[in-house]
Amino acid sequence: MSSAQGAVLLDGKAVEPETYTGDSITVEGAPGNPVTGEEGRFAVTGCGLWVQLPPLASGKHSLKIRGRSGDFSTGVDYALTATAASA
């Protein structure tokens, strides 16, 4: 985690990521899952840079995520459309 770096832009404005150094979490794998190939519950450590987005106004939004740690890097661009929930 010490080398992890990341950036998130929501509609062109930076959203500051939070660092989680490691929490124990339980994951339930479905039969034939592509990560482990096994089903059942697994105890793992969840860590990384995480972002909680604010509520989005109705309309179109762009979300850009970039990150890296060591020799791993990732990047994704999302085109989001938010609509108001009906009562």
N, C-alpha and C positions, 0 to 999 in steps of 0.2 A: 504494500500500500504506500510505502514511502515514496515510490517513484511514480505513482498514479497522477495523471494530469487530465483535465477534461474541461470542455467548454460547452455551454448550451445557449442557443439563441432562440427566443420565442418572439416572433414578429420583429426580428432584427435587434432585440434588446437582450442583454446578457441576463441569465438566471444563474445565481450562484449555487454550485453543487455543495452538498454536505458530504463529509467523509465518514464512512462507517468502517472501523478497523476490524471488526469481526464479531458477529453475534451468531450464536447457535440457532439454527432454524431447522425445521423438519420439512422435507420435500416428499410428496407422494408421487411416485412414478407410475404411469399407466403402462399396461402391457405393451411391449415392443417400443417403448419410448426411445428416441434417437440419442439421448445423452448417455444412459447406462445400459440400455437394452433390457432392463429388468423392471418388474413392477414391484410395488411395495413402498414402505416408508423408509427414508434415509435421513440420518442426522448429518448436516453439513454446516459449513461456516459461510455466512453471507457477509460479504464485504464489498467495498467499492465506493464509487462516487455516485450519489443519488440526488435527484432533483424532484421537488414537489412543485408542480405547476399551480399557479393561481387559477381560480375559476375563469373560464374563457367566456368572453362576450359572444353572442350569436354572430356567426359569420365565418369567414375563411381566415385561417391562421397558418403560419409556417413554423416548424420546429426543427432545428438543426442541432445534432448531437455529435460531438467529436471527443474521443478519449484515447489514452494510451498508457501503458505501463510495461516497462521492459521492452520485449520484442513484440508485444501484442498491441494492436491498434484497431479502432473501430470508428465508423462514421455512418450516420444515417440522416436522411432528410425526410420529414413528414409534411404532407399537405393535409391539414385538419379542417373540418367543417363542424362548427358547434351550432347546435339548435337548442332553443329554450325547451325545457321539459313541460309537457302539458299536465295540467292539474287533474 
